[in-house]
Amino acid sequence: MESSASEATHPRVSPWPTALIGAAVLVVAIVFVASSDWYLTFKTVHVAFAVIWIGGGFLLTALGFIAEQENDAEGRAIVARQASRLSQTVFTPSSLVVLLAGIAMMLNDVGKAAWDWGDFWVSFGLLGFVATFALGIGILGPTAKRIAGLVETVGPNAPEVHAAMNRIFLVARIDAAVLMLVVVDMTAKPFR
């Protein structure tokens, strides 16, 4: 009953405006890439989904850090629960799109910059992807899900919840650092 009363006083934003905004962005993006070639189209997809993936991860890491600094156990639990949802629905799919678009970009680089699979920056980027994908699939996603379950059963202030949150937020910071190094690597293209 509480949720009904809460919804009455705080109505949800209709999904229609969000769908219309998304459709408008998609239409404009299609017009932009239609005037381009395949390489630049894949580059656009690669960068757009990297922004979603990396930006979202950095936001969750920052929110977790802020909640930690404020000793806000409930806030940390909320971030962990949201991370659990986002890891499966946003981060994993986005990271796979980034990988596939990057591969497609390399395959369609004919006559452009002539990137080579043996270039250091390509190898480093792929290794960074593997590392962060493994962290996300193997540690961050499952641990966030476990924390959400613990919060439901023992509450956000239980010692085992705090210990699990400390571990996941440390791993999230490492993941964010790896992702930032991959971004620097992809843009600087060192040792060419």
C-alpha positions in Angstrom: 0.0 0.0 0.0 2.9 2.4 0.7 4.1 2.3 -2.9 0.6 3.2 -4.2 0.4 6.2 -1.8 4.0 7.2 -2.8 3.2 6.9 -6.5 0.1 9.1 -6.0 2.1 11.9 -4.4 5.2 11.4 -6.6 4.0 10.2 -10.0 6.4 8.6 -12.3 7.6 10.3 -15.5 5.8 8.8 -18.4 8.0 6.4 -20.5 6.7 8.2 -23.6 8.9 11.3 -23.3 11.9 9.1 -22.7 11.0 7.0 -25.7 10.5 10.1 -27.9 13.8 11.6 -26.8 15.6 8.3 -27.5 13.9 8.0 -30.9 14.9 11.6 -31.8 18.5 10.9 -30.9 18.5 7.7 -32.9 17.1 9.4 -36.0 19.6 12.2 -35.9 22.4 9.7 -35.2 21.3 7.7 -38.3 21.3 10.8 -40.4 24.8 11.7 -39.2 26.3 8.3 -39.8 24.4 7.8 -43.1 26.5 10.6 -44.5 29.7 8.8 -43.5 31.5 5.6 -44.3 31.5 2.2 -42.5 34.7 2.9 -40.6 33.4 6.2 -39.1 30.0 4.5 -38.4 31.6 1.8 -36.4 33.8 4.4 -34.7 30.7 6.3 -33.7 29.1 3.2 -32.3 32.3 2.3 -30.5 32.7 5.7 -28.8 29.0 6.1 -28.0 28.7 2.7 -26.2 32.1 3.3 -24.5 30.7 6.5 -23.1 27.7 4.7 -21.7 29.7 1.8 -20.3 32.6 3.8 -18.8 30.6 6.9 -17.8 28.1 4.7 -16.0 30.8 2.8 -14.2 32.5 6.0 -13.1 29.3 7.4 -11.9 28.5 4.4 -9.7 32.1 4.4 -8.4 31.8 8.1 -7.5 28.4 7.6 -5.8 29.8 4.7 -3.8 32.8 6.7 -2.8 30.6 9.6 -1.7 28.3 7.3 0.3 31.4 5.8 1.9 32.8 9.2 2.9 29.4 10.1 4.4 29.1 6.8 6.3 25.8 6.3 4.5 25.3 2.5 4.6 21.9 2.8 3.0 23.3 4.9 0.2 26.1 2.4 -0.4 23.5 -0.4 -0.5 21.4 1.5 -3.0 24.5 2.0 -5.3 25.3 -1.7 -5.0 21.7 -2.7 -5.9 21.7 -0.3 -8.9 25.1 -1.7 -10.0 23.7 -5.2 -9.9 20.9 -4.2 -12.2 23.1 -2.1 -14.5 25.8 -4.7 -14.9 23.5 -7.1 -16.6 21.3 -4.7 -18.5 23.7 -1.9 -19.5 27.4 -2.5 -18.8 27.8 -6.0 -20.2 25.9 -5.4 -23.4 27.6 -2.0 -23.9 31.0 -3.5 -23.4 30.3 -6.2 -26.0 29.1 -3.5 -28.5 32.3 -1.6 -27.8 34.4 -4.7 -28.6 32.5 -5.6 -31.7 32.4 -2.1 -33.1 36.2 -1.8 -32.4 36.8 -5.0 -34.3 34.6 -3.8 -37.1 36.4 -0.5 -37.1 39.8 -2.3 -37.5 38.4 -4.4 -40.3 37.1 -1.3 -42.1 40.2 0.8 -41.7 41.1 0.3 -45.4 43.0 3.3 -46.7 42.5 5.3 -43.5 45.1 5.2 -40.7 46.2 1.7 -41.5 46.0 0.4 -37.9 47.5 -3.0 -37.3 46.4 -5.7 -34.9 50.0 -5.9 -33.6 50.1 -2.2 -32.6 50.7 -1.8 -28.9 47.7 0.4 -28.4 45.4 -2.3 -30.0 46.9 -5.1 -27.8 46.7 -3.0 -24.7 43.1 -2.0 -25.4 42.1 -5.6 -25.9 43.9 -6.8 -22.8 42.3 -3.9 -20.8 38.9 -5.0 -22.2 39.4 -8.6 -21.2 40.6 -7.5 -17.7 37.6 -5.2 -17.1 35.1 -7.6 -18.7 36.4 -10.4 -16.4 36.2 -8.1 -13.3 32.6 -7.2 -14.3 31.3 -10.6 -15.1 33.3 -12.5 -12.4 33.4 -10.1 -9.5 31.4 -6.9 -9.7 28.1 -8.2 -11.1 27.8 -11.3 -8.8 29.0 -9.4 -5.7 26.6 -6.6 -6.3 23.8 -9.1 -6.6 25.0 -10.9 -3.4 25.1 -7.5 -1.6 21.5 -6.7 -2.7 20.4 -10.1 -1.3 22.3 -9.5 2.0 20.8 -6.1 2.4 17.3 -7.6 2.0 17.9 -10.3 4.6 20.2 -8.7 7.2 20.0 -4.9 6.4 22.5 -2.4 5.2 24.3 -2.0 8.5 25.3 -5.7 9.0 29.1 -6.3 9.2 29.0 -8.8 6.4 27.3 -6.2 4.2 29.9 -3.6 5.0 32.8 -6.0 4.3 31.2 -7.0 0.9 30.6 -3.4 0.0 34.2 -2.4 0.9 35.5 -5.2 -1.4 33.2 -4.4 -4.3 33.9 -0.6 -4.2 37.7 -1.3 -4.1 37.3 -3.6 -7.2 35.1 -1.0 -8.9 37.9 1.6 -8.4 40.4 -0.8 -9.9 38.0 -1.4 -12.8 37.6 2.3 -13.3 41.3 2.8 -13.3 41.8 0.1 -15.9 39.1 1.6 -18.1 40.6 5.1 -17.8 44.0 3.6 -18.9 42.3 2.0 -21.9 40.7 5.3 -22.8 44.1 7.1 -22.6 45.6 4.2 -24.7 42.9 4.4 -27.3 43.2 8.1 -27.8 47.0 8.6 -27.4 47.9 5.4 -29.4 51.3 5.2 -27.7 54.4 3.6 -29.2 53.3 3.8 -32.8 
